[in-house]
Structures are given as structure tokens and as C-alpha cells.
Amino acid sequence: CDRIIFLQNGSIIADDTPAFLARSVDVSRVTLLINVKYETFSVREQEIAEFLQGLQAKGMKYEEIEIEAPTLEDYFLKISKK
């Protein structure tokens, strides 16, 4: 779809493209493979580099990394908490 409208109690609370709504969420999921176990962290996008430097400073090493940008589902979860 080209546009999405969210309603709350009969009022429009959001009306935009799926991509724009998803980009309004500033938390990404960072998944790391640490000691043969996948760990997922929610990190504000602008703090990912600092987060990874903090792990390195603590001597933690990871074998793989995946950074997943926010999705429309993340936007829905964000607004449904309000």
C-alpha cells in the first residue's frame, strides 16, 4: 500500500507512507553472535557505534552482527503503548 492511516478512538493519529512511519522509530535491533549464542539488543540508531565500542571496552567479542532497521510493526508497537 502507498499510505497507512492509524485510528485511535475514531481519530486519525497517523497518516503517511509505511517507510516514513517506520523511520520515525529510532530504535534498531542489533543481533550479535557471542560465544555461539545469538543475543538481540534494542539500541537507538545514533548510539549503535557507542554501544559496540562499549562491548569492546569490556572485552566482549562477537563473531557476527546484524542490524535491523525499524519496521512498520515497530511503529505500531510504539504508538500502541501510548
mmCIF file of the N, C-alpha and C atoms, coordinates in Angstrom:
data_MODEL
# 
_entry.id   MODEL 
# 
loop_
_atom_site.group_PDB 
_atom_site.id 
_atom_site.type_symbol 
_atom_site.label_atom_id 
_atom_site.label_alt_id 
_atom_site.label_comp_id 
_atom_site.label_asym_id 
_atom_site.label_entity_id 
_atom_site.label_seq_id 
_atom_site.pdbx_PDB_ins_code 
_atom_site.Cartn_x 
_atom_site.Cartn_y 
_atom_site.Cartn_z 
_atom_site.occupancy 
_atom_site.B_iso_or_equiv 
_atom_site.pdbx_formal_charge 
_atom_site.auth_seq_id 
_atom_site.auth_comp_id 
_atom_site.auth_asym_id 
_atom_site.auth_atom_id 
_atom_site.pdbx_PDB_model_num 
ATOM 1   N N  . CYS A 1 1  ? 0.837   -1.177  0.000  1.00 0.00 ? 1  CYS A N  1 
ATOM 2   C CA . CYS A 1 1  ? 0.000   0.000   0.000  1.00 0.00 ? 1  CYS A CA 1 
ATOM 3   C C  . CYS A 1 1  ? 0.892   1.255   0.000  1.00 0.00 ? 1  CYS A C  1 
ATOM 4   N N  . ASP A 1 2  ? 0.330   2.331   -0.473 1.00 0.00 ? 2  ASP A N  1 
ATOM 5   C CA . ASP A 1 2  ? 1.085   3.579   -0.571 1.00 0.00 ? 2  ASP A CA 1 
ATOM 6   C C  . ASP A 1 2  ? 1.018   4.421   0.693  1.00 0.00 ? 2  ASP A C  1 
ATOM 7   N N  . ARG A 1 3  ? -0.102  4.347   1.390  1.00 0.00 ? 3  ARG A N  1 
ATOM 8   C CA . ARG A 1 3  ? -0.299  5.140   2.596  1.00 0.00 ? 3  ARG A CA 1 
ATOM 9   C C  . ARG A 1 3  ? -0.980  4.284   3.660  1.00 0.00 ? 3  ARG A C  1 
ATOM 10  N N  . ILE A 1 4  ? -0.718  4.653   4.902  1.00 0.00 ? 4  ILE A N  1 
ATOM 11  C CA . ILE A 1 4  ? -1.337  3.955   6.027  1.00 0.00 ? 4  ILE A CA 1 
ATOM 12  C C  . ILE A 1 4  ? -1.925  5.000   6.963  1.00 0.00 ? 4  ILE A C  1 
ATOM 13  N N  . ILE A 1 5  ? -3.096  4.703   7.457  1.00 0.00 ? 5  ILE A N  1 
ATOM 14  C CA . ILE A 1 5  ? -3.763  5.574   8.426  1.00 0.00 ? 5  ILE A CA 1 
ATOM 15  C C  . ILE A 1 5  ? -3.991  4.765   9.696  1.00 0.00 ? 5  ILE A C  1 
ATOM 16  N N  . PHE A 1 6  ? -3.582  5.331   10.818 1.00 0.00 ? 6  PHE A N  1 
ATOM 17  C CA . PHE A 1 6  ? -3.849  4.725   12.115 1.00 0.00 ? 6  PHE A CA 1 
ATOM 18  C C  . PHE A 1 6  ? -4.925  5.539   12.800 1.00 0.00 ? 6  PHE A C  1 
ATOM 19  N N  . LEU A 1 7  ? -5.917  4.835   13.334 1.00 0.00 ? 7  LEU A N  1 
ATOM 20  C CA . LEU A 1 7  ? -7.013  5.468   14.058 1.00 0.00 ? 7  LEU A CA 1 
ATOM 21  C C  . LEU A 1 7  ? -6.935  5.101   15.525 1.00 0.00 ? 7  LEU A C  1 
ATOM 22  N N  . GLN A 1 8  ? -7.331  6.051   16.368 1.00 0.00 ? 8  GLN A N  1 
ATOM 23  C CA . GLN A 1 8  ? -7.428  5.782   17.797 1.00 0.00 ? 8  GLN A CA 1 
ATOM 24  C C  . GLN A 1 8  ? -8.672  6.490   18.306 1.00 0.00 ? 8  GLN A C  1 
ATOM 25  N N  . ASN A 1 9  ? -9.601  5.715   18.805 1.00 0.00 ? 9  ASN A N  1 
ATOM 26  C CA . ASN A 1 9  ? -10.882 6.249   19.285 1.00 0.00 ? 9  ASN A CA 1 
ATOM 27  C C  . ASN A 1 9  ? -11.567 7.094   18.217 1.00 0.00 ? 9  ASN A C  1 
ATOM 28  N N  . GLY A 1 10 ? -11.491 6.648   16.964 1.00 0.00 ? 10 GLY A N  1 
ATOM 29  C CA . GLY A 1 10 ? -12.156 7.333   15.864 1.00 0.00 ? 10 GLY A CA 1 
ATOM 30  C C  . GLY A 1 10 ? -11.415 8.521   15.293 1.00 0.00 ? 10 GLY A C  1 
ATOM 31  N N  . SER A 1 11 ? -10.254 8.852   15.832 1.00 0.00 ? 11 SER A N  1 
ATOM 32  C CA . SER A 1 11 ? -9.460  9.978   15.333 1.00 0.00 ? 11 SER A CA 1 
ATOM 33  C C  . SER A 1 11 ? -8.202  9.470   14.633 1.00 0.00 ? 11 SER A C  1 
ATOM 34  N N  . ILE A 1 12 ? -7.817  10.150  13.567 1.00 0.00 ? 12 ILE A N  1 
ATOM 35  C CA . ILE A 1 12 ? -6.595  9.793   12.844 1.00 0.00 ? 12 ILE A CA 1 
ATOM 36  C C  . ILE A 1 12 ? -5.405  10.270  13.671 1.00 0.00 ? 12 ILE A C  1 
ATOM 37  N N  . ILE A 1 13 ? -4.519  9.333   14.014 1.00 0.00 ? 13 ILE A N  1 
ATOM 38  C CA . ILE A 1 13 ? -3.324  9.704   14.775 1.00 0.00 ? 13 ILE A CA 1 
ATOM 39  C C  . ILE A 1 13 ? -2.068  9.620   13.915 1.00 0.00 ? 13 ILE A C  1 
ATOM 40  N N  . ALA A 1 14 ? -2.159  8.983   12.747 1.00 0.00 ? 14 ALA A N  1 
ATOM 41  C CA . ALA A 1 14 ? -1.021  8.916   11.823 1.00 0.00 ? 14 ALA A CA 1 
ATOM 42  C C  . ALA A 1 14 ? -1.548  8.668   10.422 1.00 0.00 ? 14 ALA A C  1 
ATOM 43  N N  . ASP A 1 15 ? -0.956  9.346   9.451  1.00 0.00 ? 15 ASP A N  1 
ATOM 44  C CA . ASP A 1 15 ? -1.343  9.206   8.052  1.00 0.00 ? 15 ASP A CA 1 
ATOM 45  C C  . ASP A 1 15 ? -0.107  9.491   7.209  1.00 0.00 ? 15 ASP A C  1 
ATOM 46  N N  . ASP A 1 16 ? 0.564   8.425   6.752  1.00 0.00 ? 16 ASP A N  1 
ATOM 47  C CA . ASP A 1 16 ? 1.782   8.620   5.968  1.00 0.00 ? 16 ASP A CA 1 
ATOM 48  C C  . ASP A 1 16 ? 2.153   7.327   5.251  1.00 0.00 ? 16 ASP A C  1 
ATOM 49  N N  . THR A 1 17 ? 3.311   7.331   4.604  1.00 0.00 ? 17 THR A N  1 
ATOM 50  C CA . THR A 1 17 ? 3.776   6.138   3.912  1.00 0.00 ? 17 THR A CA 1 
ATOM 51  C C  . THR A 1 17 ? 4.323   5.148   4.935  1.00 0.00 ? 17 THR A C  1 
ATOM 52  N N  . PRO A 1 18 ? 4.286   3.862   4.624  1.00 0.00 ? 18 PRO A N  1 
ATOM 53  C CA . PRO A 1 18 ? 4.853   2.877   5.549  1.00 0.00 ? 18 PRO A CA 1 
ATOM 54  C C  . PRO A 1 18 ? 6.325   3.151   5.872  1.00 0.00 ? 18 PRO A C  1 
ATOM 55  N N  . ALA A 1 19 ? 7.093   3.547   4.866  1.00 0.00 ? 19 ALA A N  1 
ATOM 56  C CA . ALA A 1 19 ? 8.525   3.805   5.081  1.00 0.00 ? 19 ALA A CA 1 
ATOM 57  C C  . ALA A 1 19 ? 8.746   4.977   6.035  1.00 0.00 ? 19 ALA A C  1 
ATOM 58  N N  . PHE A 1 20 ? 7.996   6.065   5.841  1.00 0.00 ? 20 PHE A N  1 
ATOM 59  C CA . PHE A 1 20 ? 8.166   7.224   6.711  1.00 0.00 ? 20 PHE A CA 1 
ATOM 60  C C  . PHE A 1 20 ? 7.768   6.898   8.145  1.00 0.00 ? 20 PHE A C  1 
ATOM 61  N N  . LEU A 1 21 ? 6.668   6.188   8.332  1.00 0.00 ? 21 LEU A N  1 
ATOM 62  C CA . LEU A 1 21 ? 6.234   5.824   9.688  1.00 0.00 ? 21 LEU A CA 1 
ATOM 63  C C  . LEU A 1 21 ? 7.280   4.947   10.366 1.00 0.00 ? 21 LEU A C  1 
ATOM 64  N N  . ALA A 1 22 ? 7.839   3.978   9.635  1.00 0.00 ? 22 ALA A N  1 
ATOM 65  C CA . ALA A 1 22 ? 8.863   3.102   10.216 1.00 0.00 ? 22 ALA A CA 1 
ATOM 66  C C  . ALA A 1 22 ? 10.113  3.899   10.584 1.00 0.00 ? 22 ALA A C  1 
ATOM 67  N N  . ARG A 1 23 ? 10.489  4.863   9.752  1.00 0.00 ? 23 ARG A N  1 
ATOM 68  C CA . ARG A 1 23 ? 11.683  5.672   10.038 1.00 0.00 ? 23 ARG A CA 1 
ATOM 69  C C  . ARG A 1 23 ? 11.500  6.565   11.261 1.00 0.00 ? 23 ARG A C  1 
ATOM 70  N N  . SER A 1 24 ? 10.275  6.808   11.664 1.00 0.00 ? 24 SER A N  1 
ATOM 71  C CA . SER A 1 24 ? 10.056  7.664   12.833 1.00 0.00 ? 24 SER A CA 1 
ATOM 72  C C  . SER A 1 24 ? 10.382  6.945   14.146 1.00 0.00 ? 24 SER A C  1 
ATOM 73  N N  . VAL A 1 25 ? 10.618  5.647   14.079 1.00 0.00 ? 25 VAL A N  1 
ATOM 74  C CA . VAL A 1 25 ? 11.044  4.872   15.243 1.00 0.00 ? 25 VAL A CA 1 
ATOM 75  C C  . VAL A 1 25 ? 12.567  4.917   15.253 1.00 0.00 ? 25 VAL A C  1 
ATOM 76  N N  . ASP A 1 26 ? 13.170  5.327   16.360 1.00 0.00 ? 26 ASP A N  1 
ATOM 77  C CA . ASP A 1 26 ? 14.627  5.500   16.370 1.00 0.00 ? 26 ASP A CA 1 
ATOM 78  C C  . ASP A 1 26 ? 15.386  4.342   17.017 1.00 0.00 ? 26 ASP A C  1 
ATOM 79  N N  . VAL A 1 27 ? 14.712  3.236   17.270 1.00 0.00 ? 27 VAL A N  1 
ATOM 80  C CA . VAL A 1 27 ? 15.367  2.089   17.901 1.00 0.00 ? 27 VAL A CA 1 
ATOM 81  C C  . VAL A 1 27 ? 15.512  0.958   16.888 1.00 0.00 ? 27 VAL A C  1 
ATOM 82  N N  . SER A 1 28 ? 16.749  0.487   16.741 1.00 0.00 ? 28 SER A N  1 
ATOM 83  C CA . SER A 1 28 ? 17.039  -0.630  15.851 1.00 0.00 ? 28 SER A CA 1 
ATOM 84  C C  . SER A 1 28 ? 17.340  -1.861  16.698 1.00 0.00 ? 28 SER A C  1 
ATOM 85  N N  . ARG A 1 29 ? 17.234  -3.019  16.073 1.00 0.00 ? 29 ARG A N  1 
ATOM 86  C CA . ARG A 1 29 ? 17.604  -4.260  16.746 1.00 0.00 ? 29 ARG A CA 1 
ATOM 87  C C  . ARG A 1 29 ? 18.993  -4.671  16.271 1.00 0.00 ? 29 ARG A C  1 
ATOM 88  N N  . VAL A 1 30 ? 19.883  -4.873  17.228 1.00 0.00 ? 30 VAL A N  1 
ATOM 89  C CA . VAL A 1 30 ? 21.248  -5.303  16.941 1.00 0.00 ? 30 VAL A CA 1 
ATOM 90  C C  . VAL A 1 30 ? 21.376  -6.728  17.452 1.00 0.00 ? 30 VAL A C  1 
ATOM 91  N N  . THR A 1 31 ? 21.643  -7.661  16.545 1.00 0.00 ? 31 THR A N  1 
ATOM 92  C CA . THR A 1 31 ? 21.807  -9.065  16.930 1.00 0.00 ? 31 THR A CA 1 
ATOM 93  C C  . THR A 1 31 ? 23.278  -9.438  16.751 1.00 0.00 ? 31 THR A C  1 
ATOM 94  N N  . LEU A 1 32 ? 23.851  -9.990  17.817 1.00 0.00 ? 32 LEU A N  1 
ATOM 95  C CA . LEU A 1 32 ? 25.256  -10.373 17.814 1.00 0.00 ? 32 LEU A CA 1 
ATOM 96  C C  . LEU A 1 32 ? 25.386  -11.858 18.127 1.00 0.00 ? 32 LEU A C  1 
ATOM 97  N N  . LEU A 1 33 ? 26.335  -12.510 17.489 1.00 0.00 ? 33 LEU A N  1 
ATOM 98  C CA . LEU A 1 33 ? 26.675  -13.890 17.828 1.00 0.00 ? 33 LEU A CA 1 
ATOM 99  C C  . LEU A 1 33 ? 27.854  -13.819 18.796 1.00 0.00 ? 33 LEU A C  1 
ATOM 100 N N  . ILE A 1 34 ? 27.570  -14.160 20.059 1.00 0.00 ? 34 ILE A N  1 
ATOM 101 C CA . ILE A 1 34 ? 28.577  -14.105 21.122 1.00 0.00 ? 34 ILE A CA 1 
ATOM 102 C C  . ILE A 1 34 ? 28.659  -15.489 21.745 1.00 0.00 ? 34 ILE A C  1 
ATOM 103 N N  . ASN A 1 35 ? 29.832  -16.081 21.695 1.00 0.00 ? 35 ASN A N  1 
ATOM 104 C CA . ASN A 1 35 ? 30.038  -17.407 22.303 1.00 0.00 ? 35 ASN A CA 1 
ATOM 105 C C  . ASN A 1 35 ? 28.977  -18.405 21.839 1.00 0.00 ? 35 ASN A C  1 
ATOM 106 N N  . VAL A 1 36 ? 28.765  -18.519 20.561 1.00 0.00 ? 36 VAL A N  1 
ATOM 107 C CA . VAL A 1 36 ? 27.853  -19.465 19.924 1.00 0.00 ? 36 VAL A CA 1 
ATOM 108 C C  . VAL A 1 36 ? 26.394  -19.236 20.350 1.00 0.00 ? 36 VAL A C  1 
ATOM 109 N N  . LYS A 1 37 ? 26.051  -18.045 20.789 1.00 0.00 ? 37 LYS A N  1 
ATOM 110 C CA . LYS A 1 37 ? 24.685  -17.724 21.175 1.00 0.00 ? 37 LYS A CA 1 
ATOM 111 C C  . LYS A 1 37 ? 24.321  -16.352 20.586 1.00 0.00 ? 37 LYS A C  1 
ATOM 112 N N  . TYR A 1 38 ? 23.135  -16.285 19.973 1.00 0.00 ? 38 TYR A N  1 
ATOM 113 C CA . TYR A 1 38 ? 22.678  -15.021 19.429 1.00 0.00 ? 38 TYR A CA 1 
ATOM 114 C C  . TYR A 1 38 ? 22.013  -14.192 20.519 1.00 0.00 ? 38 TYR A C  1 
ATOM 115 N N  . GLU A 1 39 ? 22.420  -12.949 20.630 1.00 0.00 ? 39 GLU A N  1 
ATOM 116 C CA . GLU A 1 39 ? 21.856  -12.002 21.591 1.00 0.00 ? 39 GLU A CA 1 
ATOM 117 C C  . GLU A 1 39 ? 21.316  -10.821 20.804 1.00 0.00 ? 39 GLU A C  1 
ATOM 118 N N  . THR A 1 40 ? 20.101  -10.371 21.133 1.00 0.00 ? 40 THR A N  1 
ATOM 119 C CA . THR A 1 40 ? 19.499  -9.236  20.448 1.00 0.00 ? 40 THR A CA 1 
ATOM 120 C C  . THR A 1 40 ? 19.299  -8.096  21.433 1.00 0.00 ? 40 THR A C  1 
ATOM 121 N N  . PHE A 1 41 ? 19.704  -6.902  21.014 1.00 0.00 ? 41 PHE A N  1 
ATOM 122 C CA . PHE A 1 41 ? 19.615  -5.702  21.843 1.00 0.00 ? 41 PHE A CA 1 
ATOM 123 C C  . PHE A 1 41 ? 18.826  -4.643  21.084 1.00 0.00 ? 41 PHE A C  1 
ATOM 124 N N  . SER A 1 42 ? 18.049  -3.857  21.799 1.00 0.00 ? 42 SER A N  1 
ATOM 125 C CA . SER A 1 42 ? 17.375  -2.705  21.208 1.00 0.00 ? 42 SER A CA 1 
ATOM 126 C C  . SER A 1 42 ? 18.236  -1.485  21.504 1.00 0.00 ? 42 SER A C  1 
ATOM 127 N N  . VAL A 1 43 ? 18.676  -0.823  20.437 1.00 0.00 ? 43 VAL A N  1 
ATOM 128 C CA . VAL A 1 43 ? 19.613  0.286   20.584 1.00 0.00 ? 43 VAL A CA 1 
ATOM 129 C C  . VAL A 1 43 ? 19.143  1.443   19.713 1.00 0.00 ? 43 VAL A C  1 
ATOM 130 N N  . ARG A 1 44 ? 19.171  2.655   20.263 1.00 0.00 ? 44 ARG A N  1 
ATOM 131 C CA . ARG A 1 44 ? 18.848  3.824   19.443 1.00 0.00 ? 44 ARG A CA 1 
ATOM 132 C C  . ARG A 1 44 ? 19.851  3.897   18.303 1.00 0.00 ? 44 ARG A C  1 
ATOM 133 N N  . GLU A 1 45 ? 19.360  4.172   17.124 1.00 0.00 ? 45 GLU A N  1 
ATOM 134 C CA . GLU A 1 45 ? 20.191  4.111   15.921 1.00 0.00 ? 45 GLU A CA 1 
ATOM 135 C C  . GLU A 1 45 ? 21.461  4.953   16.042 1.00 0.00 ? 45 GLU A C  1 
ATOM 136 N N  . GLN A 1 46 ? 21.359  6.158   16.570 1.00 0.00 ? 46 GLN A N  1 
ATOM 137 C CA . GLN A 1 46 ? 22.533  7.014   16.663 1.00 0.00 ? 46 GLN A CA 1 
ATOM 138 C C  . GLN A 1 46 ? 23.504  6.582   17.757 1.00 0.00 ? 46 GLN A C  1 
ATOM 139 N N  . GLU A 1 47 ? 23.155  5.558   18.557 1.00 0.00 ? 47 GLU A N  1 
ATOM 140 C CA . GLU A 1 47 ? 24.022  5.088   19.634 1.00 0.00 ? 47 GLU A CA 1 
ATOM 141 C C  . GLU A 1 47 ? 24.632  3.712   19.357 1.00 0.00 ? 47 GLU A C  1 
ATOM 142 N N  . ILE A 1 48 ? 24.425  3.171   18.156 1.00 0.00 ? 48 ILE A N  1 
ATOM 143 C CA . ILE A 1 48 ? 24.935  1.827   17.845 1.00 0.00 ? 48 ILE A CA 1 
ATOM 144 C C  . ILE A 1 48 ? 26.454  1.779   17.931 1.00 0.00 ? 48 ILE A C  1 
ATOM 145 N N  . ALA A 1 49 ? 27.147  2.756   17.350 1.00 0.00 ? 49 ALA A N  1 
ATOM 146 C CA . ALA A 1 49 ? 28.617  2.753   17.381 1.00 0.00 ? 49 ALA A CA 1 
ATOM 147 C C  . ALA A 1 49 ? 29.128  2.795   18.820 1.00 0.00 ? 49 ALA A C  1 
ATOM 148 N N  . GLU A 1 50 ? 28.526  3.643   19.641 1.00 0.00 ? 50 GLU A N  1 
ATOM 149 C CA . GLU A 1 50 ? 28.922  3.746   21.053 1.00 0.00 ? 50 GLU A CA 1 
ATOM 150 C C  . GLU A 1 50 ? 28.651  2.430   21.789 1.00 0.00 ? 50 GLU A C  1 
ATOM 151 N N  . PHE A 1 51 ? 27.523  1.793   21.483 1.00 0.00 ? 51 PHE A N  1 
ATOM 152 C CA . PHE A 1 51 ? 27.178  0.507   22.088 1.00 0.00 ? 51 PHE A CA 1 
ATOM 153 C C  . PHE A 1 51 ? 28.249  -0.538  21.764 1.00 0.00 ? 51 PHE A C  1 
ATOM 154 N N  . LEU A 1 52 ? 28.648  -0.620  20.497 1.00 0.00 ? 52 LEU A N  1 
ATOM 155 C CA . LEU A 1 52 ? 29.655  -1.601  20.084 1.00 0.00 ? 52 LEU A CA 1 
ATOM 156 C C  . LEU A 1 52 ? 31.018  -1.287  20.695 1.00 0.00 ? 52 LEU A C  1 
ATOM 157 N N  . GLN A 1 53 ? 31.373  -0.014  20.813 1.00 0.00 ? 53 GLN A N  1 
ATOM 158 C CA . GLN A 1 53 ? 32.625  0.365   21.457 1.00 0.00 ? 53 GLN A CA 1 
ATOM 159 C C  . GLN A 1 53 ? 32.607  -0.020  22.930 1.00 0.00 ? 53 GLN A C  1 
ATOM 160 N N  . GLY A 1 54 ? 31.447  0.118   23.569 1.00 0.00 ? 54 GLY A N  1 
ATOM 161 C CA . GLY A 1 54 ? 31.314  -0.270  24.971 1.00 0.00 ? 54 GLY A CA 1 
ATOM 162 C C  . GLY A 1 54 ? 31.536  -1.766  25.166 1.00 0.00 ? 54 GLY A C  1 
ATOM 163 N N  . LEU A 1 55 ? 31.011  -2.567  24.244 1.00 0.00 ? 55 LEU A N  1 
ATOM 164 C CA . LEU A 1 55 ? 31.240  -4.013  24.319 1.00 0.00 ? 55 LEU A CA 1 
ATOM 165 C C  . LEU A 1 55 ? 32.725  -4.318  24.190 1.00 0.00 ? 55 LEU A C  1 
ATOM 166 N N  . GLN A 1 56 ? 33.372  -3.650  23.242 1.00 0.00 ? 56 GLN A N  1 
ATOM 167 C CA . GLN A 1 56 ? 34.794  -3.874  23.021 1.00 0.00 ? 56 GLN A CA 1 
ATOM 168 C C  . GLN A 1 56 ? 35.599  -3.460  24.250 1.00 0.00 ? 56 GLN A C  1 
ATOM 169 N N  . ALA A 1 57 ? 35.238  -2.347  24.867 1.00 0.00 ? 57 ALA A N  1 
ATOM 170 C CA . ALA A 1 57 ? 35.938  -1.871  26.061 1.00 0.00 ? 57 ALA A CA 1 
ATOM 171 C C  . ALA A 1 57 ? 35.827  -2.865  27.214 1.00 0.00 ? 57 ALA A C  1 
ATOM 172 N N  . LYS A 1 58 ? 34.727  -3.624  27.248 1.00 0.00 ? 58 LYS A N  1 
ATOM 173 C CA . LYS A 1 58 ? 34.524  -4.632  28.293 1.00 0.00 ? 58 LYS A CA 1 
ATOM 174 C C  . LYS A 1 58 ? 35.145  -5.970  27.918 1.00 0.00 ? 58 LYS A C  1 
ATOM 175 N N  . GLY A 1 59 ? 35.805  -6.028  26.760 1.00 0.00 ? 59 GLY A N  1 
ATOM 176 C CA . GLY A 1 59 ? 36.473  -7.253  26.326 1.00 0.00 ? 59 GLY A CA 1 
ATOM 177 C C  . GLY A 1 59 ? 35.550  -8.262  25.671 1.00 0.00 ? 59 GLY A C  1 
ATOM 178 N N  . MET A 1 60 ? 34.321  -7.869  25.353 1.00 0.00 ? 60 MET A N  1 
ATOM 179 C CA . MET A 1 60 ? 33.381  -8.779  24.705 1.00 0.00 ? 60 MET A CA 1 
ATOM 180 C C  . MET A 1 60 ? 33.650  -8.786  23.203 1.00 0.00 ? 60 MET A C  1 
ATOM 181 N N  . LYS A 1 61 ? 33.683  -9.966  22.636 1.00 0.00 ? 61 LYS A N  1 
ATOM 182 C CA . LYS A 1 61 ? 33.902  -10.104 21.205 1.00 0.00 ? 61 LYS A CA 1 
ATOM 183 C C  . LYS A 1 61 ? 32.703  -10.818 20.599 1.00 0.00 ? 61 LYS A C  1 
ATOM 184 N N  . TYR A 1 62 ? 32.347  -10.403 19.392 1.00 0.00 ? 62 TYR A N  1 
ATOM 185 C CA . TYR A 1 62 ? 31.258  -11.057 18.681 1.00 0.00 ? 62 TYR A CA 1 
ATOM 186 C C  . TYR A 1 62 ? 31.762  -11.539 17.335 1.00 0.00 ? 62 TYR A C  1 
ATOM 187 N N  . GLU A 1 63 ? 31.130  -12.617 16.852 1.00 0.00 ? 63 GLU A N  1 
ATOM 188 C CA . GLU A 1 63 ? 31.545  -13.224 15.594 1.00 0.00 ? 63 GLU A CA 1 
ATOM 189 C C  . GLU A 1 63 ? 30.737  -12.713 14.414 1.00 0.00 ? 63 GLU A C  1 
ATOM 190 N N  . GLU A 1 64 ? 29.481  -12.371 14.642 1.00 0.00 ? 64 GLU A N  1 
ATOM 191 C CA . GLU A 1 64 ? 28.599  -11.863 13.591 1.00 0.00 ? 64 GLU A CA 1 
ATOM 192 C C  . GLU A 1 64 ? 27.792  -10.705 14.153 1.00 0.00 ? 64 GLU A C  1 
ATOM 193 N N  . ILE A 1 65 ? 27.348  -9.833  13.245 1.00 0.00 ? 65 ILE A N  1 
ATOM 194 C CA . ILE A 1 65 ? 26.482  -8.735  13.644 1.00 0.00 ? 65 ILE A CA 1 
ATOM 195 C C  . ILE A 1 65 ? 25.421  -8.538  12.571 1.00 0.00 ? 65 ILE A C  1 
ATOM 196 N N  . GLU A 1 66 ? 24.208  -8.261  13.013 1.00 0.00 ? 66 GLU A N  1 
ATOM 197 C CA . GLU A 1 66 ? 23.103  -7.924  12.103 1.00 0.00 ? 66 GLU A CA 1 
ATOM 198 C C  . GLU A 1 66 ? 22.365  -6.741  12.724 1.00 0.00 ? 66 GLU A C  1 
ATOM 199 N N  . ILE A 1 67 ? 22.177  -5.700  11.931 1.00 0.00 ? 67 ILE A N  1 
ATOM 200 C CA . ILE A 1 67 ? 21.453  -4.524  12.399 1.00 0.00 ? 67 ILE A CA 1 
ATOM 201 C C  . ILE A 1 67 ? 20.174  -4.423  11.582 1.00 0.00 ? 67 ILE A C  1 
ATOM 202 N N  . GLU A 1 68 ? 19.041  -4.521  12.268 1.00 0.00 ? 68 GLU A N  1 
ATOM 203 C CA . GLU A 1 68 ? 17.736  -4.486  11.609 1.00 0.00 ? 68 GLU A CA 1 
ATOM 204 C C  . GLU A 1 68 ? 17.083  -3.136  11.863 1.00 0.00 ? 68 GLU A C  1 
ATOM 205 N N  . ALA A 1 69 ? 16.801  -2.426  10.788 1.00 0.00 ? 69 ALA A N  1 
ATOM 206 C CA . ALA A 1 69 ? 16.147  -1.118  10.889 1.00 0.00 ? 69 ALA A CA 1 
ATOM 207 C C  . ALA A 1 69 ? 14.720  -1.295  11.394 1.00 0.00 ? 69 ALA A C  1 
ATOM 208 N N  . PRO A 1 70 ? 14.164  -0.254  11.981 1.00 0.00 ? 70 PRO A N  1 
ATOM 209 C CA . PRO A 1 70 ? 12.781  -0.323  12.455 1.00 0.00 ? 70 PRO A CA 1 
ATOM 210 C C  . PRO A 1 70 ? 11.804  -0.637  11.313 1.00 0.00 ? 70 PRO A C  1 
ATOM 211 N N  . THR A 1 71 ? 10.721  -1.310  11.651 1.00 0.00 ? 71 THR A N  1 
ATOM 212 C CA . THR A 1 71 ? 9.712   -1.700  10.670 1.00 0.00 ? 71 THR A CA 1 
ATOM 213 C C  . THR A 1 71 ? 8.382   -1.015  11.005 1.00 0.00 ? 71 THR A C  1 
ATOM 214 N N  . LEU A 1 72 ? 7.412   -1.198  10.128 1.00 0.00 ? 72 LEU A N  1 
ATOM 215 C CA . LEU A 1 72 ? 6.079   -0.673  10.387 1.00 0.00 ? 72 LEU A CA 1 
ATOM 216 C C  . LEU A 1 72 ? 5.494   -1.306  11.647 1.00 0.00 ? 72 LEU A C  1 
ATOM 217 N N  . GLU A 1 73 ? 5.806   -2.565  11.870 1.00 0.00 ? 73 GLU A N  1 
ATOM 218 C CA . GLU A 1 73 ? 5.352   -3.227  13.099 1.00 0.00 ? 73 GLU A CA 1 
ATOM 219 C C  . GLU A 1 73 ? 5.917   -2.530  14.338 1.00 0.00 ? 73 GLU A C  1 
ATOM 220 N N  . ASP A 1 74 ? 7.186   -2.107  14.277 1.00 0.00 ? 74 ASP A N  1 
ATOM 221 C CA . ASP A 1 74 ? 7.783   -1.369  15.396 1.00 0.00 ? 74 ASP A CA 1 
ATOM 222 C C  . ASP A 1 74 ? 7.036   -0.060  15.637 1.00 0.00 ? 74 ASP A C  1 
ATOM 223 N N  . TYR A 1 75 ? 6.634   0.605   14.545 1.00 0.00 ? 75 TYR A N  1 
ATOM 224 C CA . TYR A 1 75 ? 5.868   1.843   14.685 1.00 0.00 ? 75 TYR A CA 1 
ATOM 225 C C  . TYR A 1 75 ? 4.532   1.560   15.372 1.00 0.00 ? 75 TYR A C  1 
ATOM 226 N N  . PHE A 1 76 ? 3.858   0.511   14.937 1.00 0.00 ? 76 PHE A N  1 
ATOM 227 C CA . PHE A 1 76 ? 2.574   0.148   15.540 1.00 0.00 ? 76 PHE A CA 1 
ATOM 228 C C  . PHE A 1 76 ? 2.742   -0.124  17.036 1.00 0.00 ? 76 PHE A C  1 
ATOM 229 N N  . LEU A 1 77 ? 3.787   -0.874  17.402 1.00 0.00 ? 77 LEU A N  1 
ATOM 230 C CA . LEU A 1 77 ? 4.024   -1.167  18.815 1.00 0.00 ? 77 LEU A CA 1 
ATOM 231 C C  . LEU A 1 77 ? 4.308   0.111   19.592 1.00 0.00 ? 77 LEU A C  1 
ATOM 232 N N  . LYS A 1 78 ? 5.038   1.036   18.982 1.00 0.00 ? 78 LYS A N  1 
ATOM 233 C CA . LYS A 1 78 ? 5.356   2.311   19.628 1.00 0.00 ? 78 LYS A CA 1 
ATOM 234 C C  . LYS A 1 78 ? 4.095   3.100   19.931 1.00 0.00 ? 78 LYS A C  1 
ATOM 235 N N  . ILE A 1 79 ? 3.210   3.225   18.947 1.00 0.00 ? 79 ILE A N  1 
ATOM 236 C CA . ILE A 1 79 ? 2.014   4.045   19.170 1.00 0.00 ? 79 ILE A CA 1 
ATOM 237 C C  . ILE A 1 79 ? 0.984   3.323   20.028 1.00 0.00 ? 79 ILE A C  1 
ATOM 238 N N  . SER A 1 80 ? 1.003   1.996   20.024 1.00 0.00 ? 80 SER A N  1 
ATOM 239 C CA . SER A 1 80 ? 0.013   1.279   20.832 1.00 0.00 ? 80 SER A CA 1 
ATOM 240 C C  . SER A 1 80 ? 0.352   1.344   22.327 1.00 0.00 ? 80 SER A C  1 
ATOM 241 N N  . LYS A 1 81 ? 1.586   1.690   22.665 1.00 0.00 ? 81 LYS A N  1 
ATOM 242 C CA . LYS A 1 81 ? 1.975   1.832   24.068 1.00 0.00 ? 81 LYS A CA 1 
ATOM 243 C C  . LYS A 1 81 ? 1.494   3.144   24.657 1.00 0.00 ? 81 LYS A C  1 
ATOM 244 N N  . LYS A 1 82 ? 1.159   4.103   23.794 1.00 0.00 ? 82 LYS A N  1 
ATOM 245 C CA . LYS A 1 82 ? 0.736   5.426   24.279 1.00 0.00 ? 82 LYS A CA 1 
ATOM 246 C C  . LYS A 1 82 ? -0.684  5.399   24.773 1.00 0.00 ? 82 LYS A C  1 
# 
